[in-house]
């Protein structure tokens, strides 16, 4: 039980220290598949979802580079 509390505390601390990056990540996780389908209309939905997630991670890293590098 203590491990879950420690994990929850560390996740909350991580999100509080980099809120802009996680906001960008959340926005691109939601919007990424739609953008991927617009760019690649022949892509299956699962591939678009994975591509949107990858695009979101990249956008989050670019949004706050000094925090992650």
RAGITA-V803781 format. One line per field, one symbol per residue. psi: psi as a letter, one per 20 degrees, with the letter a starting at -180 (. if undefined). Layout:
# RAGITA-V803781
psi = ???
This chain:
# RAGITA-V803781
psi = hhhhggggghgggghhhmhgghggggghhgighgghhhgnhipqhghhgghhgghggghhhhhmhihh.
